[in-house]
Amino acid sequence: MRSEIPSVLIVGGSGNLGRKLTKLLAEKNYKVRWLTRKLNSKINIKQFEWDFEKAFIDTACFENTDILINLAGASIRDKRWTKHYKNEIYNSRVRATRFLREVIECNKYRIRTFIQGSAVGYYGNQTTSDMMAEDHFPGKDFLAKTCEEWELEAKKFSELGCRVCIMRTGVVFSPGNEAYDTMLKLAAFKIGSTLGDGRQYFPWIHLEDWCRMVIFLIEDQLLRGAFNAVAPHQIKQAELNTFFHKKTGKKQMIHSTPAWFTKLLFGEMAENLLNGSSISAQKILNAGFKYKYPDLNSMLK
């Protein structure tokens, strides 16, 4: 028998997004549990273990679960994109999501809402004047194809009676998180630089707004489909770099990193760093979501 308190299971809850989301959900009296590949006895959260590569999962995790949030996936920036690591990026998203659905279907568990993390990489590594809305076609590069197949697996959850929401997320910022602090440290040492010509857009969102958006999608049960999880005020990479240097009060010593050197450093991943289009937040705005941090300057208040 289900409790009146909504029960949320977060896959990949131990990451930066999952921890903050867990905190905000708990503050709203949701019952939060994690599905993780490595149990952590130091954390006071009910955890269940799984390993999709070994086709193993503690199926008790799905009992009385109302909302399933899937944030699992190998980092796209931690390592160079070798053939082996590209397989890991793909499998930890597409195969893992497929495995979750198959287990739920086989055991006839009833999940009311499924929220799937995705990425703005869905739109491809291109820099255009087009504003990318959710109905825009996917790109053709590796990351775009991975996101497309990932989302296709997520959409199949609707066949199980789930309401499905997909969040195409930009780079998540907040003071204290890895992405933000890395940019700040580079600027503090005067070595932060624009990648390529700096004209590429840099889709981003504040961590708190991202978590609030998840909760917004959970609570408005009329919403479904894909949503761009980005701040409404988008910036270009050169503007981002200037922002962090102004914040530290340090003058840039290196103004730009040539495209050829970026490619030498990062390999195939460089195309995703050197390109980027403006991503529209209009769909979630039209749904009534209010941003706390609509632009970079709002993080300084």
C-alpha positions as CSV (number, residue, x, y, z in Angstrom):
1,M,0.0,0.0,0.0
2,R,1.4,3.4,-1.0
3,S,2.0,6.1,1.6
4,E,0.4,9.5,1.2
5,I,3.9,11.0,1.2
6,P,5.2,10.8,-2.4
7,S,8.2,8.4,-2.7
8,V,11.0,9.4,-5.0
9,L,13.8,7.1,-6.2
10,I,16.8,8.9,-7.7
11,V,19.2,6.9,-9.9
12,G,22.6,8.5,-9.5
13,G,21.5,10.4,-6.4
14,S,25.1,10.6,-5.0
15,G,26.2,13.1,-7.7
16,N,26.2,16.9,-7.4
17,L,22.7,17.2,-8.9
18,G,21.3,14.3,-6.9
19,R,22.5,15.5,-3.5
20,K,21.0,19.0,-3.9
21,L,17.8,17.6,-5.3
22,T,17.6,15.2,-2.4
23,K,17.9,18.1,0.0
24,L,15.2,20.2,-1.6
25,L,12.8,17.3,-2.0
26,A,13.3,16.3,1.7
27,E,12.5,19.9,2.7
28,K,9.2,19.5,0.8
29,N,8.5,16.2,2.7
30,Y,9.1,13.8,-0.1
31,K,10.4,10.4,0.8
32,V,13.7,10.2,-1.1
33,R,15.8,7.0,-1.8
34,W,18.7,6.4,-4.0
35,L,19.6,3.7,-6.6
36,T,23.4,3.6,-6.7
37,R,26.2,1.5,-8.0
38,K,28.1,1.8,-4.7
39,L,26.4,1.9,-1.3
40,N,27.6,4.6,1.1
41,S,27.0,3.8,4.8
42,K,28.0,7.4,5.8
43,I,25.0,8.9,4.2
44,N,21.7,8.8,6.0
45,I,19.5,8.0,3.0
46,K,17.9,4.6,2.1
47,Q,20.0,3.2,-0.7
48,F,19.6,0.3,-3.1
49,E,22.4,-1.2,-5.2
50,W,22.4,-1.9,-9.0
51,D,24.8,-2.7,-11.8
52,F,23.2,-2.7,-15.3
53,E,26.4,-4.2,-16.8
54,K,25.9,-7.3,-14.7
55,A,22.1,-7.1,-15.1
56,F,21.8,-6.8,-11.3
57,I,19.4,-4.6,-9.3
58,D,17.8,-4.7,-5.9
59,T,14.2,-4.7,-7.1
60,A,12.9,-3.6,-3.7
61,C,13.9,-0.1,-4.8
62,F,10.7,0.1,-7.0
63,E,8.3,-1.0,-4.3
64,N,5.9,1.9,-3.6
65,T,7.9,4.2,-5.7
66,D,5.8,7.0,-7.2
67,I,8.5,9.1,-9.0
68,L,11.6,7.8,-10.7
69,I,14.3,10.3,-11.6
70,N,17.2,9.0,-13.7
71,L,20.4,11.0,-13.5
72,A,22.8,8.2,-14.2
73,G,25.5,8.5,-16.8
74,A,29.3,8.7,-17.1
75,S,30.7,12.2,-17.2
76,I,31.3,13.6,-20.7
77,R,34.1,15.9,-19.5
78,D,36.1,13.8,-17.1
79,K,38.1,11.8,-19.7
80,R,39.3,12.0,-23.3
81,W,36.8,10.4,-25.7
82,T,38.6,7.2,-26.6
83,K,36.5,4.5,-28.3
84,H,36.3,2.7,-24.9
85,Y,35.1,5.8,-23.0
86,K,32.6,6.7,-25.7
87,N,31.1,3.2,-25.2
88,E,30.9,3.9,-21.5
89,I,29.2,7.3,-22.1
90,Y,26.6,5.6,-24.4
91,N,26.0,2.4,-22.3
92,S,25.7,4.3,-19.0
93,R,22.8,6.2,-20.6
94,V,21.1,4.2,-23.2
95,R,21.6,0.6,-22.0
96,A,21.1,1.6,-18.3
97,T,17.8,3.3,-19.0
98,R,16.7,0.4,-21.1
99,F,17.6,-2.0,-18.3
100,L,15.6,0.0,-15.7
101,R,12.5,-0.1,-18.0
102,E,12.8,-3.8,-18.6
103,V,13.0,-4.6,-14.9
104,I,10.0,-2.4,-14.1
105,E,8.0,-3.9,-16.9
106,C,9.0,-7.5,-16.1
107,N,8.0,-7.1,-12.4
108,K,4.9,-5.0,-13.2
109,Y,5.9,-2.1,-10.9
110,R,3.7,1.0,-11.1
111,I,5.7,4.2,-11.5
112,R,3.5,7.3,-11.9
113,T,6.2,9.8,-13.1
114,F,9.5,9.2,-14.8
115,I,11.9,12.2,-15.1
116,Q,14.9,11.6,-17.4
117,G,18.0,13.7,-17.4
118,S,19.3,14.5,-20.9
119,A,21.5,17.3,-22.3
120,V,21.4,20.2,-24.7
121,G,24.0,18.2,-26.6
122,Y,20.9,16.7,-28.2
123,Y,20.9,19.6,-30.6
124,G,24.4,18.9,-31.9
125,N,27.8,20.6,-31.9
126,Q,26.9,23.6,-34.1
127,T,26.9,27.3,-33.7
128,T,24.0,29.0,-35.5
129,S,21.7,32.0,-35.1
130,D,18.8,29.6,-34.6
131,M,17.1,29.4,-31.2
132,M,16.9,25.7,-30.3
133,A,13.4,24.9,-29.0
134,E,12.3,21.4,-27.9
135,D,10.8,20.5,-31.3
136,H,14.1,21.2,-33.1
137,F,15.7,18.2,-34.8
138,P,18.6,16.4,-33.1
139,G,22.2,16.8,-34.3
140,K,24.4,14.2,-36.0
141,D,27.5,14.0,-33.8
142,F,28.2,11.4,-31.2
143,L,26.8,13.2,-28.2
144,A,23.7,14.2,-30.1
145,K,23.0,10.7,-31.3
146,T,23.6,9.4,-27.8
147,C,21.1,11.9,-26.4
148,E,18.6,11.0,-29.1
149,E,18.7,7.3,-28.4
150,W,18.7,8.0,-24.6
151,E,15.5,10.0,-24.9
152,L,13.9,7.3,-27.1
153,E,14.5,4.8,-24.3
154,A,13.0,7.2,-21.8
155,K,9.9,7.7,-23.9
156,K,9.2,4.0,-23.8
157,F,8.4,4.4,-20.1
158,S,5.1,5.9,-21.3
159,E,4.1,2.4,-22.5
160,L,4.2,1.4,-18.8
161,G,1.7,4.1,-17.9
162,C,4.3,6.6,-16.7
163,R,4.1,10.3,-17.3
164,V,7.5,11.1,-18.9
165,C,9.4,14.4,-18.7
166,I,12.9,14.8,-20.2
167,M,15.3,17.6,-19.1
168,R,17.8,18.7,-21.7
169,T,20.3,20.3,-19.4
170,G,23.0,22.8,-20.0
171,V,26.1,23.3,-17.8
172,V,25.0,23.4,-14.2
173,F,26.5,26.3,-12.2
174,S,26.4,27.3,-8.6
175,P,29.1,28.7,-6.2
176,G,30.8,25.7,-4.7
177,N,30.1,23.2,-7.5
178,E,32.9,21.9,-9.8
179,A,32.0,23.7,-13.0
180,Y,31.7,27.1,-11.3
181,D,34.7,26.7,-9.1
182,T,36.9,25.5,-11.9
183,M,36.1,28.6,-14.0
184,L,36.7,30.8,-10.9
185,K,40.1,29.3,-10.1
186,L,41.2,29.7,-13.7
187,A,40.2,33.4,-13.7
188,A,41.9,33.9,-10.3
189,F,45.2,32.7,-11.7
190,K,44.6,34.9,-14.8
191,I,44.7,31.8,-17.1
192,G,41.0,31.5,-18.0
193,S,40.6,32.0,-21.7
194,T,38.1,32.0,-24.4
195,L,37.9,28.8,-26.4
196,G,38.2,29.4,-30.2
197,D,36.6,32.7,-31.3
198,G,34.3,32.7,-28.2
199,R,31.2,33.3,-30.3
200,Q,29.6,29.9,-29.4
201,Y,26.8,30.0,-27.0
202,F,27.2,28.5,-23.5
203,P,23.9,27.1,-22.3
204,W,23.8,27.0,-18.5
205,I,21.5,26.8,-15.5
206,H,21.9,27.4,-11.8
207,L,21.9,24.3,-9.7
208,E,19.0,25.5,-7.5
209,D,16.9,26.4,-10.6
210,W,17.6,23.0,-12.1
211,C,16.4,21.3,-8.9
212,R,13.4,23.6,-8.6
213,M,12.5,22.7,-12.2
214,V,12.6,19.0,-11.4
215,I,10.1,19.6,-8.5
216,F,8.0,21.8,-10.8
217,L,7.7,19.0,-13.3
218,I,6.9,16.5,-10.6
219,E,4.1,18.7,-9.2
220,D,2.4,19.9,-12.4
221,Q,1.1,16.5,-13.6
222,L,-0.2,18.0,-16.9
223,L,3.4,18.5,-18.1
224,R,5.1,15.9,-20.2
225,G,7.7,15.6,-22.9
226,A,11.1,17.4,-23.4
227,F,12.0,20.6,-21.6
228,N,15.2,22.7,-22.1
229,A,16.7,23.1,-18.6
230,V,18.7,26.3,-19.2
231,A,18.6,29.8,-17.9
232,P,16.5,32.2,-20.0
233,H,19.4,34.6,-20.5
234,Q,21.9,32.7,-22.6
235,I,25.5,34.0,-23.1
236,K,28.4,33.4,-25.4
237,Q,31.6,31.7,-24.2
238,A,33.6,34.9,-24.4
239,E,31.0,36.7,-22.1
240,L,31.2,33.8,-19.6
241,N,35.0,34.2,-19.4
242,T,34.7,37.9,-18.9
243,F,32.2,37.4,-16.1
244,F,34.5,35.2,-14.1
245,H,37.5,37.6,-14.6
246,K,35.4,40.5,-13.4
247,K,34.3,38.6,-10.4
248,T,37.9,37.9,-9.4
249,G,39.1,41.3,-10.3
250,K,41.9,39.7,-12.3
251,K,43.0,40.7,-15.8
252,Q,43.3,38.0,-18.4
253,M,46.8,37.0,-19.4
254,I,45.7,34.5,-22.1
255,H,42.7,35.9,-24.0
256,S,41.9,33.0,-26.3
257,T,42.9,29.4,-26.8
258,P,43.0,28.6,-30.6
259,A,40.6,26.0,-31.9
260,W,43.5,23.8,-33.2
261,F,45.0,23.7,-29.7
262,T,41.6,23.0,-28.1
263,K,41.2,20.0,-30.4
264,L,44.7,18.9,-29.6
265,L,43.9,18.9,-25.9
266,F,40.5,17.5,-25.9
267,G,40.2,15.4,-29.1
268,E,36.7,14.8,-30.4
269,M,35.1,16.4,-27.3
270,A,36.6,19.8,-28.5
271,E,33.8,20.1,-31.1
272,N,31.3,20.4,-28.3
273,L,33.4,23.0,-26.5
274,L,34.0,25.1,-29.7
275,N,30.4,25.1,-30.8
276,G,27.1,25.9,-29.2
277,S,23.7,27.4,-30.1
278,S,21.3,29.4,-28.1
279,I,18.8,27.2,-26.3
280,S,15.3,28.4,-25.7
281,A,13.7,28.3,-22.2
282,Q,10.3,29.5,-23.5
283,K,8.5,26.2,-23.1
284,I,9.1,25.9,-19.3
285,L,8.5,29.6,-18.9
286,N,5.1,29.3,-20.7
287,A,4.3,26.4,-18.2
288,G,4.7,28.9,-15.4
289,F,8.1,28.1,-14.0
290,K,9.9,31.1,-12.4
291,Y,13.7,31.3,-12.4
292,K,15.5,32.4,-9.3
293,Y,18.7,32.9,-11.3
294,P,17.7,34.0,-14.8
295,D,21.2,35.4,-15.6
296,L,24.8,35.2,-14.4
297,N,24.6,38.5,-12.5
298,S,21.8,37.2,-10.3
299,M,24.2,34.7,-8.8
300,L,26.2,37.6,-7.3
301,K,23.2,39.0,-5.3
